[in-house]
Amino acid sequence: MADKKKSVLLEIKDLKIEGYTGEEWVPIIKGVDLTLHKGEVMGLIGESGAGKSTIGAAAMGYARDGTRISGGSIEFDGMELTTASESERRALRGKRIAYVAQSAAASFNPAHKIIDQHTEAPLHYRIQKRLEAQEDAMELYERLRLPNPKEIGFRYPHQVSGGQLQRAMTAMAMACRPDLIIFDEPTTALDVTTQIEVLAAIRDIVDQFDTAAIYITHDLAVVAQMADTIKVLLKGDEVEEAPTEEMLSNPKEDYTKSLWAVRSFQRPQKARPKDATPLISVQNVDAAYTGGVKVLDDVSFDIYEGMTVAVVGESGSGKSTTARVITGLLPPSNGQVLFKGEPLPASYLDRSKDQLRQSQMIYQMADTALNPKVRIADIIGRPAQFYSGLEGAALKARVDELLDLIELEPSQYYNRYPPELSGGQKQRIGIARALAAEPTFIICDEVTSALDQLVAEGILRLLDRLQNELNLAYMFITHDLATVRSIADEVVVMQHGKVVEQGPKDVMFKPPHHPYTDLLLSSVPEMDPNWLTTLLEERGVDNVGESADV
């Protein structure tokens, strides 16, 4: 990336932030310094709980609920934010400092069109009139490579894909041409090909408008493409900081080196048992949603006991829809699903309690999958009670056993609530809830995509141990090919509702590949700052152009 020796825009000195436990204030940011120049991009990396998002919020002069800025200085373009009035800080947000969240779907109001939400800030700050703001939005949509830029803004958020919505949120952040944008994990939940689009669009828009940015992520290969400088954090402390190329080639601290070495886990590949009946057999399945638009077309694959089949593909490829068919949430229009050789009723409403028990799901976003107002003991205990009829001491013993299985101390977690847990701990509770039914088959739907790499590796190791101990079969829906390499035995590649290629993992990762599989493999970011630029050049994409391939 270009050298950007410019004046200081943001200077944070000895920042201290505390969080309230319900009984006392405890330190969560312990004296961090940060200097950001105009037009510069700084990457903040570290595992869950490192303080990345807390520092990002503090850069806007904002402390999240349950936290407070207890010390230090935050100076934005000459204004000291720690002593500024709330009205002065609010006047900056959205106008001179913008924020792009991890989940665009959760950030947009589903009841309002995208362009109406885009124009809200420029109208509020009287920067543009409505028609001017709408025309500017369309220009930004075009710069961000959104399809039909003159029309897409007049859709509602649910009418566009996740990658398109993420780019629309970046356009909205640019509406007032801010000096600083905080990008908080903006590509974490996106598939690899969509991530390329969003990364390229973000980088181009930042360069074109000379906007400074703080890019928060746990993905080291992603931050390598975006940042001029990288700062590594651990439990609220700064570990080290260096220019991106220096940090990648020569990290100095042991913790940073451990981040670079994650994803060391790769278990041996299992072979299909000879002459065995598949546990789950998806046979020639077609499916459509309301309106008759076909979303699955002749999908077939098998999953055997004790094995993991990874189903990969872009957003909209049919991965999660196939899972809905298997669980009976979406009856197929053609074909069938067999369990141990016997056809399952198409709808879950017609399945027996035992058939329902056999197949369980672990969801991508533990934050939304767990009721924040229900105790951990009840979240795990309800399926055990429903499927096994356990009550009283027997139910508590089962919950304790399940907490032990997922490596959480029962006495510490039994009476806690989801908001009191980290992301990795919440995902473990989701796993325990699935295990409570004593299933033979579990669908893991992007269960590590929202987790940092160290926590994700711990979850993969846990799932592998549970599979070996309980002889579980997994359908692992993922867009992360590093996860596929770690845990899969067989791979099914889907595109536009069809299976385009499938086979054992060791065969699938060796050329020759189906062209679409090759596209997926080539879209996995590498720890090379020039990787994205080289890839875009190979695919014929310039800074502001569009490509049907990307």
ABEGO torsion letter per residue (X at the ends): XBBBBBBBABBBBGBBBBBBAGABBBBABAGBBBBBBBGBBBBBBEBBGAGAAAAAAAAAGBBBBGBBBABEBBBBGGBBAAABBAAAAAAABGAABBBBBABAAAABBAABBAAAAAAAAAAAAGABBAAAAAAAAAAAAAAAGBBGAAAAAABBAAABBAAAAAAAAAAAAAAAGBABBBBBGAAAABBAAAAAAAAAAAAAAAAAAGBBBBBBBABAAAAAAABABBBBBBGGBBABBBBAAAAAABBABAAAAAAAABGABBBBBBBBBBGBBBABBBBGBBBBBBGGBBABBGBBBBBBBGBBBBBBEBBGAGAAAAAAAAAGABBBABEBBBBGGBBBBABAAABBAAAAAABBBBBABAAAABBAABBAAAAAAAAAAAAAGBBEAAAAAAAAAAAAAAGBBAAAAAABBAAABBAAAAAAAAAAAAAAAGBABBBBBGAAAABBAAAAAAAAAAAAAAAAAAGBBBBBBBABAAAAAAABABBBBBBGGBBABBEBAAAAABOBBBAAAAAAAAABBBBBAAAAAAAAAAAGBBAABBBAAX
